Amino acid sequence: MIEQAFKLGEQLIAEGLITSEQLAAALAKQASSGGRLGSTLVSTGAISTSALVATLSRRLGVKGCVLRHGLIDPKVAKCISKEEARRLRVLPMFRVRDVLTVAMVEPQSLPTQDRLRQLTRCDIRPILVLEENLEEFQNKYLTGEVTVDTFLASIEESEVLITEHEAIDEGPVTDLDRMVDGSPVVNLVNLAVLTALRDGASDIHIEPDRNATHIRYRIDGKLRELLSPPKGLHAAIVSRIKVIGRMDISEKRLPQEGRVHIMADGREIDLRVSSMPTILGEKIVIRLLDRGNLSFDLGALGMREEDRAAVEAMIRCPYGLMLVTGPTGSGKTTTLYSCLDLLREEANNIVTIEDPVEYQIPLINQVQVNDQVGLTFARALRSILRQDPDIIMVGEMRDEETARVAVQSALTGHLVLSTLHTNDCPGGIARLFDMKIEPYLIASSVLGFIAQRLARKICPSCRTSYYPPAPLLASVGWGHRTSELFQKGEGCRECHNSGFKGRVGIYEVMLMDAELRRLVHERANEGQIREYLAQSGWRSLRQKALDLVEDGSSTLEEVLRVTRSESVEVGDPTGTGLEQEEPVGAA
């Protein structure tokens, strides 16, 4: 027995959870009536079920929980026969792709895990539960007592609305771990958020379908499905999220935005909620912003030494314009925040204009754009110029007016940092031309450009060697390397079978030297600028990305996916001869 193997009583006394008298009484009762020591301690009130599970979980080195409604998918619970579930002392809880989470009395039993794999053809994620807790929920879920209908019937409108006043109150932040009042929907939403945080997700997508609701996570830039609750739960899930996001639950025809600050796993988390009406119901996207994981360190972004030195040279200039380019989801905001963190000191008045303000940073004045009241980027920027700023960050130069005011600000003694939606540094100059900024203004104000992407890193737990396809090697000029081994991930439980875990930045930096300024004055086209850069030994984004393949950080397929070549043929927007994938992530 687990309790005996670990001398459970002594452990609980050592942790101050029970007294020696309580242990003696429980042992006496166990001797007369039998049963497990842990269960006896719980039944006598010496310790709570959750505290006992936490202790056993730590000692065994596995996850543990107390089963409750909302943690178990009724359909998944029946994926093995009730006879087999009782014999193995297990209960399937939910499934994410090919990983089945299973409540187990003995989670370290390898024969039990092997049998579950054989029965379900899934990888098994064991969760420790107490035997009495397991039997209670086996009786409910394996006998048909809990069906989809009863699951739906247990959710009343009052349960969804009951915490509305808690959420709106301007008091302490909501503790997500305590926001469980028995409602399956509350539990389901809490589970989705907590699991997303623990898996390192940046966004949660909750999407209606004809027959189900799909809950997907964006991890390392890619969406992966977590759960598929019944379609009948969708309206209640949306209402719950709108309540905690301080949104109007009665408005289902228009998009809405909301925000809430919570505590989860002891961490401060901001949730940014967006709703969008679709023909099948409202879709919800939740952006997770972990305040405790803030690390705006320019040195930790992964730039090569020469690129970081060039960036620091730009932001140390007393005035001028530095632009960061790249598609949505390439990490531009993080780069700008890292630059501001380096400049954040008492002597500087730093003001930002953002839409939205993602992270709140001390010693920086952050302004939220509000188009509904006319506070646009351009209008806010004009007002900021009367606030005696030293450094200004404009979240995005999205129109001609904003670009013109930003350039004028840079020419009148301010350091301005901003972003452009272009693919690379040379494209940034062309974009400014498109925004009708005069060549002499560009040449006089712009300090330089940074272009960037985020590539997924090979999972260290399933790293292996392989031979990339010959056409792929030839597409980057490596046709002579077909006999060389490269690195990739095979896919495992740690990386959700993707072969990747984490992301790394790819950067190109282009400083405006005298020759580039001359070319801009002459309104040189993008091709002429690229020709000069190639002759000067400048390395492009694609070349920097291939360095990650050389050192085994990422795969050839991945870096080709996130970069595009300088010369792209019609019908091949990636410049690789490969099928183009959808852009991923968020800025």
N, C-alpha and C positions, 0 to 999 in steps of 0.2 A: 504493500500500500504506500501511496505517495507520502502520506503524513508520517508513517513510521520511518520510511527511508530517510527522511530529512530531519527526523527528530523534531517534528513540528512544534510540539509544546515548548521545548527549550528555545526554539527560534522566536516564537511569539512573545515569550517572556523577555528575551533579550531585546526585542524591538519595543517593549513597553506596551504591547497591545493587550496582554492579559496578565493577571497576577498568578503567583504560584498556587494560591488558594483556589482560584478558578480552574486551574489546570487539574489540581487534585480532585476537585468535585466532578469535573468532566470525565476523568479517568475512571472514577468510581462508577459513574453512570454507564460509561462504555462497557465496563467489565460485567455489569449486570444485564444490560439490554443489548449489547453488541453494537455494530455500526462503526462508522469512521469517527476518529477523534475530532476532525474539523467540523463535521456535521453536528456532533454532540456539543461542541463549543458554541456553534451558531444557535442551536435549539435552546440552549440554556441562557442565551443572551450575553454570553461573555465577549463575543466579538461579532461584528457585522459580516454579512456574506461578502461584501465588496472588499473589506479589509483582509479577509482570509484569502480571497482570490488573488489580491495584489501580492501578498506574501508568497503564496505558492508560485505565482507567475515569476517573481524575481528569482526564487530559488531554482526553478526549472529552466529559466532563460527563454520563456515563451510568452506570447501575448495571452492575456486572460480577460474575461469579461463576465458580467452578470447578464444572463439572457433576459430580453424583454421584447415586447411587440415593437415592430419597426426595424429591428435588426435582422429579422428573418423573412425571406421571400417565401411565401406559402408554396409556390410552385417548385422552387429549388429544394425545399425541405423534403419533397417526395421523390427526389431523383434516385433514391435507393429505396428498397422495400423497408417497411417498418420492422420486419423481422430482423433484417440485416442491421438496421440502425440500432435496434435494442441489443443485439448480440455484440456489436462493436462498441456500444455505448457512445454513440455519436449522433449529431443532428446537423445536416447541411444547412448553412445560413444564407449565403448568397454567392453568386458567381460573377466574376469579372473576366470576360473573355475565356481563357482556358485555365483560370485559377479559381478553384472552389474553396471558399472559406468554410471550415467545419468546426462546430463546437465538439470538444472531445474531453472525456474524463481523464484519459491518459494520452496527452498530446505528443509524448515522446515515443509512443509505441510505433516502431517502424513497420511491423507486420500489419497493424491497423491502417497506417497510411498507404502501404502497398496495396492492400485490399481495396481501399477507397479509390486509388488510381485505376485499378483494374475495373472496378464497377462503373466509374464515371468518365474515364479517359481524360481526366483533368489533373493539373498540378494541385496539390493539396496544401492549403494554408491552415495549420492547426491552431485552434483557440482553446485555452484551458477554461473549463467550467466545472462547477461542483456537481456531483452526481444527482442530488435532489433537484437542483435547478434544471439540469438536463432532463430528468424524468418528467418534471412538470410540463416542459415545453414539448417533449416527445408526445405526451398524452394529448396535447392540444393540436399539434401540427401533423402528427402521423395518423391520427384516428379520424381526421376530417372535421374536427371541432372548429378549427380555424380555416375558413375558406376565403376566397376573394370577396364573396358577398359579406361575410361577417367582418372581414378586414375593413371594407368600405363602411359598413354599418357602425363601426366603432368610432368613426370620425364625424363629429357633429360640427355644425357651423360655429357653435359657441366655443368649442375647443380650439378652433383655428384663431378665433378673435380674442381669446381670453387674455393673451399677453400683449394686446395692443397698447394698453396704458403703460406697461413696463417698458416697451420699446420706445415710446414717444417721450417718456419722462426724461428730463435733463438731469439725471442722477449718475450714479456710478455706471461704468461700462457693463454691458451684459456679459455674464459668465456662461459661455456656451455649454460647458460641462454640467451646469445646474439647470439648464433650460429644458428639463424633461418633466412633463407633467402627466405622462401616461398616454398622450395622444400619439398614435402611430406616425402621423405626418410630422409632428415636432421631432420625434426621434429620427425619422428618415432624413429630414433636412439637416439635423445636427450631424448625423452619421456621414452624410455627403460632404459637409464642410470639413469635418475632422479628418476624414479619409483623404480628401484633397490636400489638406495641409501636410499630412504625414507623407503623402506620396510626392510632395513638391510640385503640385499643380499650380498653374498661374490663373486658370479660369475653370469655371464649372458651367457647362451648357445643359439646360433642361429643356428638352424639345418634345412637342406633342407629335404623335403619329396616329394613324387610324386605330391601331389596336393596343398601343402601349405608350408610355412616356420613356424617353431615352435620356439618361443622365450620363454625360460624357465629361472627361477631364482633358485639359490641355497640359500635357507634360512634355517638356523639352520641345515645345512648338508643335506637337502632334496631338490630335484628339483621340482619346481611347474611351470606350464605353465602360461605365462602372455598373450601372443597374438599369433594369427595364421594369419599373413598377407598372401596375395595371393602369390603363388609360383613365379609368374612373377616379384615380387619385390625382390626376393632373391639376384640376382646378383648385383642389385643397392645397397642393404643394405650392402652386403659384401664389395663392392667398397668404400662406404662411410666410413666404419669402417677401411679399409686398409689405406685410405687417412689420417684420423686423427691419425692412429697408425704408420705413416711413413713406410708403407710397399709397396711392388711392386704390384700394382693392375693388371699388365699384367701377372704375374706369378700365374697360377692356378693349376699347377701340383705338386708343392712341398709345404711342410709345411713352414710357416713363423711365425716370432715372431715380435712384435712391442710394443711400449710403448709411452704413452702421458700423460702429466700433465695438468689437467683441473681445472676450478673452477665451482662448482655446488652447488646451495643453499648456497652460501657464504663459502663453504668448499673447501679445497685443496684436490684433489683426483688424485691418480695415477691409470691409466688404463693399465693393462698388457694384450696385445692382442695376441692370438694364432690362426692361421688358419690351417686347415687340409683338404686336398682333399678327398672327398668321392665319391661313384659312382653316387650320386644324386646332387653333387655340393659341394662347400666348406662349411665346418662347422667352425664357429667362437666361441671361448670362450674368454670372457673378465673377467679378475680378477680385482675387485675393491679394492683399498687400500686407505683407508681414513686417510690422514695425521693428520687431526684434531681430530681423535678418537684414537690416539696412547696412550696406557696406559700399559706400561711394568712395572708393579708393582708386584713383587713376592708375596706380601701380599694380592693382589687382585685376585689371580688366583683361589682361593677356596681350597687351600691345608689346611689340618688339621694342628694344631699348631705343633704337633710332627714331621710331615713330612716337614714342612717349616723349622723348626730348623735343621733337618738333612741335607736339601739341603744347607742352609746357612753355615753349618759346612763344607760341601764339597767345596763350592766355596771360602771359606776363607783360604783354604790350599794354601801354596805358589806354590805347584806343584802337578801334578797328573792328572788323566783322569776321567771326569764325563760324563756318557753317558745317553741320554734320548731316550727311546724306545717307539714304538707305530706305528700303521699303518698310512698311508697317511690320513691327515685330523684330526689328534688327538690333534693338537695344540703344537707340539714339538718346532716349531720355536718361538712361543710366549714365551714358557718357557725359551728357551735359551736367547732370548732378555731381558727377565725380570731379569735373572741372571746377564747378562752383565750390565744392567742398575744399578744394585746394586754395581757393581765393577767399574763403570765409574767415574773416578776421575783423577785429574791432575797427580798423582804419577804413574799411570798405563799406559803402552802402550798396547792397546787392538787392535788386528787385527782379522778380520773375513774373511773366504773364503766361498762364497755362490753361489748358482746356482738356481734361480737368487737372487740378492739383493732385498729383498721385501721392506724394510723400511730403510731410511737413518737416522742414529743416530749420533748426535754431539759427538765429542771426541773419535770416534771409526773409525779406518781405515778399510774400507770394500772393499774387492776384489771380482770382478765378474769372475767366471769361464768362460773360453772361449775355448771349445774343438776344435773349428775350427782352432785356431792358436796354439794349443798345451798347453794351460794354463789349466791343469787339477787340481783336488784337490791336488794330491800328489806333482805335480811340484810347485804349488803355496805355499804349506806348506813348502817345502824345501827352497824356496826363502824367505819366511817370517822369518824363523829361523835366517837369516842373517840381519834381521831388528830390532834386540834387543827387541823382544816382551816379555811382562810379561804374557799376557793372550791371548790365541788363540781360536777362535771358528771355527770349521770345520762344514759346513752345513750338511754334510752327509758322513759317512764312508762307501762308497759303494763298495770298492774293497780292496783286500789284501794289495796293495802297500800303499794306503792312511792310512789304519789301522796301518800298521807297522811304518810308519813315525810318526803318531800321538802318538803311544805308546812310541817311542824313544824320542819324544819331551817332553812328560810328565815325562820321566825318567831323562831328562837333565835340569830340573829346570823351566819348564813352566806349567802353569795351562791350560789344554786343555778341551774344552767343545765340544761335538759332539752328533750326533744322529745315531741310528741303527734301521733298519726296523725289529724289532722282536715284539712279542706280549706282553712280560712281562719282569720283571727283571731277573729271572733265565734263560730265553731264551737268554738274552744278553750275558751271559757267554758262552753258547753253540755256539752262533753266532761267537764270537771271536775265539773259537776253530776251527770252520769251515773256518775261514779266515786265518788259519795256524799261529796264534799268539801263541807263546810258553807259557805254563802254568806259568812258573816263571816270564815272562814279564807281564802277566795279573795280577798276584798276587802282583807284585811290583808296578805297575803303576795305576791300577784302584782304584778310591776312592769309587765309588758306581754307582748305576743305578737309574733312575726314569722311571717308565712306566706310561702311561696316556691314557685316552680316553676323549671324549666329549659326554655327554648325554644331550638330550633335556629336558628342564624344563617344568613342567606343566603350561599351560596358566592360569594366575590368574583370567582372565575374565570369564572363563567357567569351573573352577574347580568344581568337583563333587566327590561323593563317589561311590565305586562299590566293588563287590566281584570278585577278580581274579579267573580264572578257577582253579579247584583243581589240575590238572596235572602240571600247571605252578608253583603253590606254592610248590608242592611236589618236583619239580626239583631243588629247592634251599633249601630243608630241612625244609620247612614251611608247611608241610602237615597237621599239627595240627591247622593251623590258617585259615581254610576255612570259619569260621563264623565271621572273622574280616573284617571290612571295610578298604579299601585302597583308595588312591586318583588317579584321572585321569582328563584329560580335555575332555569335550564333543565335542569341536569344535565350533568356533564362527568367526565372522568377524575379530576380532583382531588378531587371529592366523591363518587366512586363512583356517579355518575349520580343522586344523590339531590336535588341542588339546594341542599343545606345543608352547612355545614362549621363545626364548633365550636358551642358553646352559650353562652347569656347568661342571667343570673339575672333573675327577676322577683320583686319583694318588696313586701309590704305590712307596715307596722308600726303596731301599736295600743298606745299607752301607756294605762295605767289612770289616768285623771284622776278628779276628785272625782265627776263625774256618772256615769261608768261604775261606780265603786265603789258609788254609791247604787243604781243599777239592779241590780247584783249582789246587794246586801243585800236588795233586794225580790224577788229571784229572777226577774228579768225574762227573758222568752223571747228566742230568737235574733232574731226579727223586731223586737222593741222595741229591742234593741241596735243592729241595722242601721239602724233609723229614726233613732235619735239620731246615729249616725255620719254618715249622709247629711246630716242637718241641720247638722252641725258642719263640713262640707266635707272630711271624710275621704275619701281616694281608695282604692278597692278594688283587689284583685289584677287583675281584668279591665281596669279603667281604666289601671292601670300597664302592663299587657301591650299595650294598644292604642298606647301611646307608642312601642313598638318597631316597630309597623307604620308609624306616622307618620314616624319617622326612617329607615326603610328597613333596620333591623337584621334583621327577621324578616317573615314573611308573615302575612296575616290568618288563613289556614287553620291555621297552626302555633300562633298564640297562642290561638285558639279551642280547639284540641285540648288544650292543656295547662292551660287555666283553665276554670272553670265559673261560670255566672252565679249571682247571689244568689237568683233565683227560678227553680226548675227544675220543668218539668212532668213528670208521670208519663210514662214511655216515652221521655223525652228527657234522659238523665242528663247530657249535656254542656251543656244549656241553649242550644244553638245551632241546633237543628233538623237537625243533622248526625248521621251514624252515629258512635257512640262507638268509640274505639280502645282497645286494651288499654293499661294503664299500663306504662311502660317504665322501665328503669334500675334502679339500686340505691341504697339510702340512703347 
